[in-house]
Amino acid sequence: MKKSVEDYIRSIPDFPEPGIIFRDITSVLQDADGLQLAINEMQARISADEVDVIAGTESRGFLFGAPIAYNLHKPFVLIRKKGKLPCATISKKYDLEYGTAEIEIHKDAIQPGQRVVIIDDLLATGGTLEACNKLIEELGGRVVKDLFLIELAGLKGREKLAGYDVQSVVCYEGK
């Protein structure tokens, strides 16, 4: 029987706290077939003709975004936590469950009019990708897709990304 990406995702109950089911991607990464399937499934949701640049969020978005960019022969852009990029940047703060975070991108990473697919491993509340979308647009780029390996639908991240093409390989109804 052919396995799906979901078959490779390990579910860990009561982590990091009681009542939460943690969806662990390390089990996908640690299996050559699982990793290849995950990348292939994500890449199948992108047409090479619709995108100029692949962007990935720190750090797990790098794991999936870089091989997809390589396969599609597209540049790969890093969206990192504040203070990690060496050249001139722009940044955006966003809310977390308890506090705030800030991400940044090089000012020269996206050219006006470029079509960008942003890749991350997980869509939860949508705050990170909402900030990423704003960074790309501030540089004059156009976000054509927000792409995830896993979506936790119960956290309603799609609501923050309304108006964008949001796609995920595996969707769990809960949190």
Residue frames relative to the residue before (quaternion, step in Angstrom):
aa qw qx qy qz dx dy dz
M 1.0000 0.0000 0.0000 0.0000 0.00 0.00 0.00
K 0.4400 -0.7075 0.4919 0.2528 3.57 -0.86 0.99
K 0.3694 -0.7387 0.5249 0.2060 3.57 -0.92 0.95
S 0.3148 -0.7035 0.6019 0.2091 3.53 -1.28 0.52
V 0.6779 -0.4556 0.3604 0.4505 3.59 -1.25 0.21
E 0.6270 0.5638 -0.3364 0.4193 3.57 0.96 -0.85
D 0.6028 0.5747 -0.3486 0.4299 3.60 1.11 -0.64
Y 0.6999 0.4654 -0.2598 0.4754 3.58 1.16 -0.57
I 0.6001 0.5669 -0.3587 0.4358 3.60 1.23 -0.34
R 0.2814 -0.7636 0.5631 0.1438 3.53 -0.78 1.10
S 0.2009 -0.7683 0.5993 0.1007 3.57 -0.90 0.96
I 0.0993 -0.8052 0.5846 -0.0001 3.55 -0.68 1.16
P 0.2827 -0.7878 0.5217 0.1651 3.61 -0.40 1.21
D 0.8549 0.1848 -0.1525 0.4602 3.51 -1.30 0.64
F 0.5925 0.5005 -0.4085 0.4812 3.58 0.98 0.87
P 0.5553 -0.2074 -0.8023 0.0706 1.65 -1.70 1.83
E 0.7700 0.2017 -0.1561 0.5849 3.58 1.28 0.01
P 0.6892 -0.4875 0.3269 0.4249 3.60 -1.20 0.40
G 0.7816 0.3323 -0.2615 0.4586 3.55 -1.03 0.86
I 0.6429 0.4914 -0.3131 0.4972 3.58 1.28 -0.27
I 0.1778 -0.7356 0.6390 0.1378 3.56 -1.10 0.73
F 0.2397 -0.7896 0.5544 0.1084 3.57 -0.46 1.24
R 0.2330 -0.7616 0.5930 0.1187 3.57 -0.82 1.04
D 0.1596 -0.8445 0.5110 0.0155 3.54 -0.21 1.39
I 0.2256 -0.7950 0.5501 0.1204 3.60 -0.68 1.10
T 0.4659 0.6769 -0.4726 0.3183 3.63 1.15 -0.13
S 0.6200 0.5398 -0.3436 0.4540 3.58 1.12 -0.59
V 0.5996 0.5205 -0.3547 0.4938 3.61 1.19 -0.45
L 0.6920 0.4996 -0.2710 0.4451 3.57 0.86 -1.02
Q 0.6899 0.5074 -0.2697 0.4403 3.58 1.05 -0.79
D 0.6949 0.4010 -0.2659 0.5344 3.59 1.25 -0.14
A 0.4643 -0.7133 0.4449 0.2787 3.61 -0.56 1.14
D 0.6701 0.4858 -0.3012 0.4736 3.59 0.97 -0.83
G 0.6478 0.5250 -0.3100 0.4567 3.57 1.01 -0.82
L 0.6559 0.5072 -0.3029 0.4699 3.58 0.96 -0.89
Q 0.6687 0.4943 -0.3013 0.4666 3.57 0.88 -0.92
L 0.6499 0.5152 -0.3114 0.4639 3.58 0.96 -0.85
A 0.6490 0.5213 -0.3203 0.4521 3.60 0.92 -0.90
I 0.6764 0.4775 -0.2928 0.4783 3.59 0.87 -0.92
N 0.6572 0.5109 -0.3133 0.4570 3.60 0.92 -0.85
E 0.6674 0.5029 -0.3013 0.4591 3.59 0.94 -0.88
M 0.6506 0.4870 -0.3216 0.4858 3.59 1.01 -0.76
Q 0.6722 0.5138 -0.2977 0.4423 3.56 0.87 -0.96
A 0.6091 0.5745 -0.3460 0.4233 3.60 1.07 -0.70
R 0.6628 0.5022 -0.2964 0.4697 3.59 1.24 -0.40
I 0.6695 0.4304 -0.2829 0.5352 3.58 1.33 0.14
S 0.2293 -0.7250 0.6313 0.1527 3.53 -1.01 0.86
A 0.4958 -0.6763 0.4551 0.2994 3.61 -0.74 1.02
D 0.6414 0.5456 -0.3143 0.4385 3.57 1.15 -0.61
E 0.6898 0.4983 -0.2823 0.4430 3.62 1.16 -0.48
V 0.7615 0.3622 -0.1672 0.5109 3.59 1.22 -0.26
D 0.2652 -0.7462 0.5922 0.1489 3.52 -1.19 0.75
V 0.7999 0.1150 0.0003 0.5890 3.57 1.08 -0.81
I 0.2176 -0.7134 0.6476 0.1559 3.55 -1.21 0.70
A 0.0942 -0.7755 0.6226 0.0456 3.58 -0.92 0.94
G 0.1189 -0.7928 0.5951 0.0563 3.56 -1.09 0.72
T 0.3919 -0.7201 0.5292 0.2187 3.53 -1.10 0.78
E 0.5492 -0.6139 0.4621 0.3285 3.53 -1.14 0.71
S 0.7146 -0.3660 -0.5922 -0.0684 1.55 -1.58 1.84
R 0.6257 0.5824 -0.3514 0.3820 3.57 1.09 -0.57
G 0.5525 0.5875 -0.3968 0.4382 3.58 1.19 -0.33
F 0.5784 0.5766 -0.3640 0.4478 3.58 1.22 -0.51
L 0.6433 0.5702 -0.3229 0.3959 3.57 0.99 -0.91
F 0.7518 0.3481 -0.1920 0.5261 3.55 1.07 -0.75
G 0.6587 0.5495 -0.3091 0.4106 3.59 0.99 -0.79
A 0.6655 0.5221 -0.3237 0.4240 3.60 0.86 -0.90
P 0.6915 0.4461 -0.3205 0.4691 3.67 0.77 -0.79
I 0.6194 0.5250 -0.3542 0.4640 3.61 1.06 -0.62
A 0.6342 0.5147 -0.3269 0.4754 3.59 0.97 -0.84
Y 0.6380 0.5276 -0.3160 0.4634 3.57 0.97 -0.86
N 0.6843 0.4975 -0.2848 0.4507 3.58 0.83 -1.01
L 0.7326 0.4074 -0.2234 0.4974 3.59 1.03 -0.80
H 0.3543 -0.7536 0.4646 0.3011 3.57 1.37 -0.12
K 0.4280 0.6584 -0.4751 0.3970 3.53 0.89 1.15
P 0.5512 -0.5828 0.4562 0.3853 3.60 -1.16 0.43
F 0.2573 -0.7471 0.5948 0.1479 3.54 -1.25 0.57
V 0.1441 -0.7987 0.5834 0.0289 3.56 -0.79 1.10
L 0.3353 -0.7458 0.5497 0.1710 3.55 -0.99 0.94
I 0.0966 -0.7208 0.6821 0.0771 3.53 -1.10 0.83
R 0.0301 -0.8612 0.5027 -0.0680 3.53 -0.32 1.32
K 0.6267 -0.4810 0.4443 0.4224 3.49 -1.39 0.14
K 0.6447 -0.5537 0.3687 0.3766 3.55 -1.13 0.71
G 0.8055 0.3064 -0.2388 0.4474 3.54 -1.08 0.86
K 0.6281 0.5733 -0.3272 0.4120 3.61 1.25 -0.01
L 0.6798 0.4675 -0.2932 0.4831 3.61 1.20 -0.35
P 0.4474 -0.7663 0.4064 0.2180 3.61 -0.80 0.99
C 0.7245 0.4140 -0.2494 0.4915 3.64 1.10 -0.50
A 0.7428 -0.3670 0.2897 0.4792 3.57 -1.31 -0.11
T 0.0747 -0.8173 0.5710 -0.0210 3.57 -0.89 1.02
I 0.2233 -0.6635 0.6677 0.2532 3.47 -1.47 -0.03
S 0.1567 -0.8115 0.5594 0.0636 3.58 -1.08 0.62
K 0.1550 -0.7615 0.6247 0.0770 3.51 -1.34 0.37
K 0.2804 -0.7332 0.5962 0.1683 3.57 -0.97 0.94
Y 0.0026 0.7822 -0.6231 -0.0029 3.54 -1.20 0.57
D 0.5409 -0.6492 0.4465 0.2943 3.53 -1.25 0.54
L 0.1992 -0.7178 0.6564 0.1192 3.48 -1.24 0.75
E 0.7163 -0.4169 0.3097 0.4660 3.56 -1.26 0.06
Y 0.7871 0.0799 -0.0246 0.6111 3.58 1.03 -0.85
G 0.8278 0.1102 -0.1101 0.5390 3.58 0.11 1.24
T 0.4771 -0.6437 0.5113 0.3107 3.54 -1.27 -0.48
A 0.1593 -0.7382 0.6426 0.1294 3.53 -1.37 0.26
E 0.2030 -0.7667 0.5949 0.1305 3.54 -1.29 0.21
I 0.1110 -0.7802 0.6142 0.0422 3.53 -1.00 0.92
E 0.1011 -0.8046 0.5822 0.0593 3.54 -1.24 0.40
I 0.1837 -0.7473 0.6332 0.0826 3.49 -1.38 0.39
H 0.5552 -0.5870 0.4561 0.3729 3.59 -1.10 0.57
K 0.5555 -0.6371 0.4298 0.3174 3.58 -1.01 0.84
D 0.7389 0.3994 -0.2215 0.4954 3.59 1.12 -0.64
A 0.4191 0.7487 -0.4379 0.2683 3.62 1.27 0.14
I 0.7805 0.1919 -0.0789 0.5897 3.58 1.08 -0.76
Q 0.2543 -0.7550 0.5879 0.1399 3.55 -0.95 0.94
P 0.6293 -0.5465 0.3806 0.4006 3.61 -1.09 0.63
G 0.8045 0.2777 -0.2282 0.4728 3.54 -0.96 0.97
Q 0.5216 0.6376 -0.4338 0.3650 3.60 1.17 -0.25
R 0.3509 -0.7172 0.5719 0.1879 3.53 -1.12 0.87
V 0.1053 -0.8360 0.5379 -0.0260 3.54 -0.67 1.19
V 0.1576 -0.7131 0.6735 0.1144 3.52 -1.17 0.80
I 0.1817 -0.7713 0.6030 0.0922 3.57 -0.84 1.03
I 0.1393 -0.8093 0.5701 0.0232 3.54 -0.84 1.07
D 0.0859 0.7554 -0.6465 0.0634 3.53 -1.06 0.88
D 0.5902 -0.6017 0.4028 0.3570 3.57 -1.20 0.36
L 0.8390 0.1217 0.0235 0.5299 3.58 0.95 -0.89
L 0.1767 -0.7280 0.6519 0.1174 3.54 -1.05 0.86
A 0.0266 -0.7810 0.6235 -0.0234 3.54 -0.63 1.19
T 0.8390 0.0023 0.0257 0.5435 3.61 -0.17 -1.24
G 0.4938 -0.7016 0.3958 0.3276 3.60 1.26 -0.27
G 0.4467 0.7310 -0.4350 0.2773 3.61 1.22 -0.16
T 0.6576 0.5117 -0.3175 0.4526 3.58 0.90 -0.88
L 0.7217 0.4356 -0.2687 0.4660 3.59 0.78 -0.97
E 0.5655 0.5636 -0.3944 0.4551 3.59 1.10 -0.50
A 0.6670 0.4842 -0.2899 0.4865 3.59 0.96 -0.88
C 0.6297 0.5317 -0.3323 0.4587 3.61 0.99 -0.80
N 0.6389 0.5279 -0.3243 0.4560 3.58 0.92 -0.91
K 0.6631 0.5087 -0.3010 0.4593 3.58 0.93 -0.89
L 0.6297 0.5296 -0.3366 0.4579 3.61 1.01 -0.76
I 0.6523 0.5125 -0.3105 0.4642 3.58 0.89 -0.95
E 0.6935 0.4809 -0.2732 0.4617 3.57 0.88 -0.96
E 0.6080 0.5512 -0.3527 0.4496 3.59 1.07 -0.68
L 0.6874 0.4510 -0.2704 0.5010 3.59 1.13 -0.63
G 0.6026 -0.5937 0.3478 0.4042 3.59 1.26 0.01
G 0.5018 0.6493 -0.4240 0.3832 3.57 1.28 0.11
R 0.3173 -0.7162 0.5879 0.2017 3.53 -1.34 0.26
V 0.3044 -0.7477 0.5646 0.1717 3.57 -0.65 1.14
V 0.1504 -0.8133 0.5580 0.0668 3.58 -0.57 1.16
K 0.8059 -0.0185 0.0135 0.5916 3.59 1.21 -0.31
D 0.1718 -0.6959 0.6847 0.1317 3.51 -1.29 0.69
L 0.0510 -0.8416 0.5350 -0.0535 3.56 -0.48 1.25
F 0.0624 -0.8088 0.5837 -0.0339 3.55 -0.87 1.09
L 0.4801 -0.6105 0.5329 0.3360 3.53 -1.24 0.45
I 0.8094 0.1082 -0.0016 0.5773 3.58 0.88 -1.01
E 0.0926 -0.7609 0.6393 0.0611 3.53 -1.16 0.72
L 0.2037 -0.7364 0.6339 0.1197 3.55 -1.01 0.90
A 0.2692 -0.8347 0.4593 0.1409 3.56 0.18 1.34
G 0.6207 0.5861 -0.3369 0.3971 3.58 1.07 -0.70
L 0.6645 0.4899 -0.3070 0.4735 3.60 1.21 -0.35
K 0.3833 -0.8016 0.4061 0.2135 3.57 1.38 0.14
G 0.1760 0.8201 -0.5210 0.1583 3.59 1.02 0.80
R 0.5803 0.5981 -0.3699 0.4107 3.58 1.12 -0.61
E 0.5926 0.5867 -0.3697 0.4098 3.57 1.09 -0.64
K 0.6668 0.4859 -0.2970 0.4807 3.60 1.02 -0.78
L 0.7275 0.4067 -0.2205 0.5067 3.57 1.20 -0.53
A 0.2364 0.7919 -0.5256 0.2019 3.58 1.22 0.45
G 0.7498 0.3500 -0.2842 0.4842 3.55 -0.95 0.92
Y 0.6742 0.4214 -0.2811 0.5375 3.57 1.31 -0.16
D 0.4817 -0.6090 0.5368 0.3299 3.55 -1.27 0.45
V 0.0206 -0.8063 0.5886 -0.0538 3.58 -0.30 1.29
Q 0.0516 0.7988 -0.5959 0.0642 3.56 -0.80 1.04
S 0.0510 -0.7767 0.6273 0.0242 3.53 -1.16 0.68
V 0.5037 -0.6457 0.4877 0.3024 3.55 -1.19 0.63
V 0.7909 0.1002 -0.0212 0.6033 3.59 0.90 -0.96
C 0.0798 -0.7930 0.6037 0.0212 3.58 -0.89 0.97
Y 0.1429 -0.7570 0.6340 0.0678 3.54 -0.84 1.09
E 0.4862 -0.7054 0.4382 0.2719 3.57 -0.84 0.98
G 0.7090 0.4744 -0.2670 0.4482 3.60 1.03 -0.69
K 0.6483 -0.4809 0.4164 0.4184 3.49 -1.29 -0.57
